[in-house]
Amino acid sequence: LFKLKKHFWKIQEPAQLELKGRLLLSERAIELPKNREFMRQLIALLKEYGVVPFAVVQDGSLPLATLKGDHLPTLYRAVLRRVDRYMIEKHPKYHGNLFFDGIDHQTNQKVAVSFTNYMFRHHAGSQLQHVVPVPNFSDSVVTPGIQVADVLAYCVNERYVGYGKRGHLEDFFLQFRAFAYTYENPDE
């Protein structure tokens, strides 16, 4: 990813430029040929390395600052179920490890407590046998995977709850969806 960012933006250090979905895919940004070509190259890179994105969408904001330790938001639960299902189907001898974009120490701690409580104390969470039951937090400025997740999340979110199906965004969404892991679950 660094080589790709270096080629397009002439950066010298990996942390010099943080990829953000809104900077590449907003209505205005996506009209720039350079951003569209970068997205094409990013998608090719993800395919080459066999990256499997998981995406879930929620209407409205997710107020993590007010999160209580006894409740893990539905969005997180949906991701956990999908990762568990993927691991069962594709890699049954292994466990998925989830990484989240760190926010601040206090919010990360709240998410970690809710996550761990769900995994160990909630019936549905304790049934997930192919997910490491502890979340990991990374600084997106220095973590390429979190930057890619931000771009994918922005694309999916804009497609479903933002501006809807629009030109280039729809093209990129369909390309991401082609190699994403999806499964049918009536509860989601």
C-alpha positions in Angstrom: 0.0 0.0 0.0 2.9 2.4 0.8 4.3 1.9 -2.8 0.8 2.7 -4.2 0.5 5.9 -2.0 4.1 6.8 -2.9 3.4 6.5 -6.6 0.2 8.6 -6.5 1.1 11.2 -3.9 4.9 11.2 -3.9 5.2 10.6 -0.1 8.4 9.4 1.4 7.2 7.9 4.7 4.2 5.4 5.2 2.6 7.6 7.9 2.9 10.8 5.8 -0.5 10.2 4.2 -3.5 8.6 5.9 -6.0 7.2 3.4 -9.6 8.2 4.2 -12.7 7.2 2.3 -14.1 10.7 2.3 -10.9 12.1 0.8 -11.1 9.7 -2.1 -14.8 9.0 -2.6 -16.8 12.1 -1.6 -18.9 13.5 -4.4 -16.3 16.0 -5.4 -13.2 13.8 -4.8 -14.4 10.9 -6.9 -14.5 13.1 -9.9 -10.8 13.5 -9.9 -9.2 11.1 -12.4 -6.2 10.6 -10.0 -8.5 9.4 -7.2 -10.4 7.0 -9.5 -7.2 5.5 -10.8 -5.9 5.1 -7.3 -9.1 3.3 -6.4 -8.7 1.0 -9.3 -5.1 0.2 -8.3 -6.2 -0.3 -4.7 -8.9 -2.8 -5.7 -6.3 -4.7 -7.8 -3.9 -4.8 -4.9 -6.6 -6.1 -2.5 -7.5 -8.8 -5.0 -3.9 -9.7 -5.6 -3.4 -10.3 -1.8 -6.7 -12.1 -1.3 -8.1 -9.5 1.1 -11.6 -10.4 2.2 -13.6 -7.4 3.3 -16.6 -7.6 5.7 -19.1 -4.8 5.6 -22.1 -4.0 7.6 -24.1 -0.8 7.5 -26.1 1.1 10.1 -28.4 4.0 9.7 -27.4 6.9 11.9 -24.3 7.4 14.1 -22.8 4.9 16.5 -22.3 6.8 19.8 -19.3 4.9 21.2 -18.6 7.5 23.9 -21.8 6.6 25.7 -21.3 2.9 25.4 -22.1 0.8 28.4 -20.1 -2.3 29.3 -23.2 -4.6 29.2 -24.1 -3.8 25.6 -22.2 -4.4 22.3 -23.9 -2.5 19.4 -25.6 -4.5 16.8 -23.1 -3.4 14.2 -20.2 -5.0 16.1 -22.3 -8.2 16.6 -23.0 -8.4 12.9 -19.3 -8.2 12.0 -18.5 -10.8 14.6 -21.1 -13.2 13.2 -19.8 -12.7 9.7 -16.1 -13.2 10.6 -17.1 -16.3 12.6 -19.1 -17.7 9.7 -16.3 -17.0 7.3 -13.7 -18.7 9.5 -16.0 -21.8 9.9 -16.5 -22.0 6.1 -13.0 -21.1 4.8 -10.5 -21.7 7.6 -12.1 -24.0 10.3 -8.8 -24.6 12.1 -8.1 -21.0 12.7 -9.5 -17.9 14.5 -10.3 -14.5 13.1 -8.7 -11.5 14.9 -10.5 -8.2 14.7 -8.8 -4.9 14.6 -10.5 -1.6 15.1 -9.5 2.0 14.4 -8.5 3.4 17.8 -10.4 6.4 18.9 -9.1 7.5 22.3 -8.1 5.5 25.4 -11.4 5.9 27.2 -13.6 5.0 24.2 -11.3 2.1 23.2 -11.6 0.8 26.8 -15.4 1.0 26.7 -15.5 -0.9 23.4 -13.1 -3.5 24.7 -15.2 -4.1 27.8 -18.4 -4.4 25.8 -16.8 -6.6 23.3 -15.3 -9.0 25.9 -18.5 -9.1 27.9 -20.4 -10.0 24.8 -18.0 -12.7 23.9 -17.9 -14.3 27.4 -21.2 -13.5 29.0 -23.8 -13.3 26.2 -25.2 -16.5 24.8 -24.8 -15.4 21.2 -21.2 -14.2 21.8 -20.2 -17.3 23.5 -21.3 -19.4 20.5 -18.7 -17.6 18.3 -15.9 -20.2 18.3 -13.7 -18.9 15.5 -13.1 -15.4 16.6 -10.4 -14.3 19.1 -12.5 -12.9 21.9 -10.4 -9.8 22.5 -10.5 -6.7 20.2 -7.4 -5.0 19.0 -7.1 -1.3 18.4 -4.7 0.4 15.9 -3.8 3.9 15.0 -5.0 4.4 11.5 -2.3 6.8 10.6 0.3 4.0 10.7 -1.9 0.9 10.0 -2.5 0.3 6.3 -5.2 -2.3 7.0 -7.3 0.2 9.0 -6.9 2.8 6.2 -8.2 0.3 3.7 -11.1 -0.5 6.0 -11.9 3.2 6.2 -12.1 3.5 2.4 -14.2 0.3 2.1 -16.5 1.4 4.9 -17.0 4.9 3.4 -17.8 3.3 0.0 -20.4 0.9 1.5 -21.9 3.4 3.8 -22.3 6.1 1.1 -23.8 3.5 -1.2 -26.5 2.4 1.3 -27.2 5.4 3.6 -25.4 8.3 1.9 -25.9 9.4 -1.7 -27.0 6.0 -3.0 -26.1 4.6 -6.3 -24.0 7.2 -8.1 -21.6 6.7 -11.0 -18.1 5.9 -10.0 -19.0 5.1 -6.4 -21.4 2.4 -7.6 -18.6 1.0 -9.8 -16.2 0.8 -6.9 -18.9 -0.6 -4.6 -19.6 -3.4 -7.0 -16.0 -4.3 -7.4 -15.5 -4.4 -3.6 -18.6 -6.5 -3.2 -17.4 -9.0 -5.8 -14.6 -10.1 -3.5 -16.3 -9.4 -0.1 -17.6 -12.1 2.1 -21.3 -12.1 2.3 -23.8 -14.6 3.5 -27.6 -14.5 3.9 -28.8 -13.9 7.5 -32.4 -12.8 8.0 -31.4 -11.1 11.2 -29.1 -8.6 9.4 
